């Protein structure tokens, strides 16, 4: 046992889970303890405040998606109109902006 690590943490698992964890540890060249410490160290936990912010962000994105669907439906109905071509151009710009935001959010959450 390593100096400074004299405390045991016990959890319950099935035999299958335990075997899978040991296999992962062996494949990574680690002890099961090291694998679990590293895994827990990378885990991101949510505070209540974070969870509420994330729920509100999800609601807002859903609202934007609903509005975009209505606009897209209109544009598909009026395909021949000059206005529809302009609207479709704006929809493409919005889609690109949302994709960039999603990439930013994804990389931001990976940092936690």
C-alpha positions as CSV (number, residue, x, y, z in Angstrom):
1,X,0.0,0.0,0.0
2,X,1.3,3.4,-0.9
3,X,2.2,5.9,1.8
4,X,-0.6,8.5,2.0
5,X,-3.2,6.0,0.8
6,X,-4.2,4.2,4.0
7,X,-8.0,4.7,3.6
8,X,-10.1,2.0,1.9
9,X,-13.2,2.9,-0.2
10,X,-15.6,0.0,-0.6
11,X,-18.3,-0.4,-3.2
12,X,-20.7,-3.2,-4.2
13,X,-20.6,-4.6,-7.7
14,X,-21.6,-7.7,-9.6
15,X,-19.0,-10.3,-10.5
16,X,-19.4,-9.3,-14.1
17,X,-18.7,-5.6,-13.3
18,X,-15.7,-6.4,-11.2
19,X,-14.3,-8.7,-14.0
20,X,-14.9,-6.0,-16.6
21,X,-13.1,-3.3,-14.5
22,X,-10.2,-5.6,-13.9
23,X,-10.0,-6.3,-17.7
24,X,-10.0,-2.6,-18.4
25,X,-7.3,-2.0,-15.8
26,X,-5.1,-4.7,-17.3
27,X,-5.6,-3.4,-20.8
28,X,-4.5,0.0,-19.6
29,X,-1.5,-1.3,-17.7
30,X,-3.0,-0.1,-14.4
31,X,-4.1,-1.5,-11.1
32,X,-7.8,-1.4,-10.5
33,X,-7.2,1.2,-7.8
34,X,-5.3,3.4,-10.3
35,X,-8.0,3.0,-13.0
36,X,-10.8,4.0,-10.6
37,X,-8.8,6.9,-9.2
38,X,-8.2,8.3,-12.7
39,X,-11.7,7.6,-13.8
40,X,-13.3,9.4,-10.8
41,X,-10.8,12.2,-11.2
42,X,-12.2,12.9,-14.7
43,X,-15.8,12.7,-13.7
44,X,-17.7,16.0,-13.8
45,X,-20.4,16.5,-11.2
46,X,-23.3,18.9,-11.5
47,X,-24.3,21.3,-8.8
48,X,-28.0,22.2,-8.6
49,X,-27.1,25.6,-10.1
50,X,-25.4,24.0,-13.1
51,X,-28.3,21.6,-13.6
52,X,-30.8,24.4,-13.7
53,X,-28.7,26.4,-16.1
54,X,-28.4,23.4,-18.4
55,X,-32.2,22.8,-18.2
56,X,-32.9,26.4,-19.2
57,X,-30.3,26.2,-22.0
58,X,-32.0,23.1,-23.3
59,X,-35.4,24.8,-23.2
60,X,-34.0,27.8,-25.1
61,X,-32.5,25.6,-27.8
62,X,-35.8,23.7,-28.1
63,X,-37.6,27.1,-28.6
64,X,-35.1,28.1,-31.3
65,X,-35.5,24.7,-33.0
66,X,-39.3,25.1,-33.0
67,X,-39.0,28.5,-34.6
68,X,-36.6,27.3,-37.2
69,X,-38.9,24.4,-38.1
70,X,-41.7,26.9,-38.7
71,X,-39.5,29.1,-40.8
72,X,-38.2,26.0,-42.8
73,X,-41.8,24.9,-43.3
74,X,-42.7,28.3,-44.7
75,X,-39.6,28.3,-47.0
76,X,-40.5,24.9,-48.3
77,X,-44.0,26.0,-49.1
78,X,-42.8,29.1,-50.9
79,X,-39.8,27.7,-52.7
80,X,-40.2,29.8,-55.8
81,X,-40.4,33.1,-54.0
82,X,-37.3,35.3,-53.8
83,X,-38.0,35.8,-50.1
84,X,-37.8,32.1,-49.5
85,X,-34.3,32.0,-51.0
86,X,-33.3,34.7,-48.7
87,X,-34.8,33.0,-45.7
88,X,-33.1,29.7,-46.6
89,X,-29.8,31.6,-46.7
90,X,-30.4,32.9,-43.2
91,X,-31.4,29.4,-42.0
92,X,-28.1,28.1,-43.3
93,X,-26.3,30.8,-41.4
94,X,-28.2,30.0,-38.2
95,X,-27.5,26.3,-38.6
96,X,-23.7,27.1,-38.9
97,X,-23.8,29.4,-35.9
98,X,-25.6,26.7,-33.8
99,X,-23.1,24.1,-34.9
100,X,-20.3,26.4,-33.8
101,X,-22.0,27.0,-30.5
102,X,-22.5,23.2,-30.0
103,X,-18.7,22.6,-30.7
104,X,-17.9,25.4,-28.2
105,X,-20.2,24.0,-25.5
106,X,-18.8,20.5,-26.1
107,X,-15.2,21.6,-25.7
108,X,-16.2,23.7,-22.7
109,X,-17.8,20.8,-20.9
110,X,-14.8,18.5,-21.7
111,X,-12.6,21.0,-19.7
112,X,-14.6,20.3,-16.5
